[in-house]
């Protein structure tokens, strides 16, 4: 059954361009942050930790796949991703919903920017890398 789920997830992402995959990741980060905020409100520290840690990992993945040779977009996104990672880590350590509230609009703003631009697949990711997966489980091929 687990293999069927993995196959289904792969099929859902097959044929998508890099921009579409990146938007899936942003949607996932937003969802995870909202779920973390809800868990913090319910005093479910373990669930909040899990959601925030997953969100941090996705943003770190986005940071690690930036292609700095492709233009200035990567140079602008790098410090934003780093800031988001620091804020997520801080929110996780303090279990602070207000910190999560600070992060969500930043992520949404970056996502809206992605929605409005036209890119070829090489603009952000190096040629030899490709995002595979969804917002819950992300890996890249190298």
Buried (B, 14 or more C-beta within 10 A) or exposed (E): EEEEEEEEBEEEBEEEEBBEBBBBBBBBBBBBBBBBBBBBEEEBEEBBBBBBBBBBBBBBBBBEBBBEEBEEBBEEBBEBBEEBBEBBBBBBEEBBBEBBEEBBEBBBEBBEEBEEEEBEEEBBBBEEBBBBBBBEBBEBEE
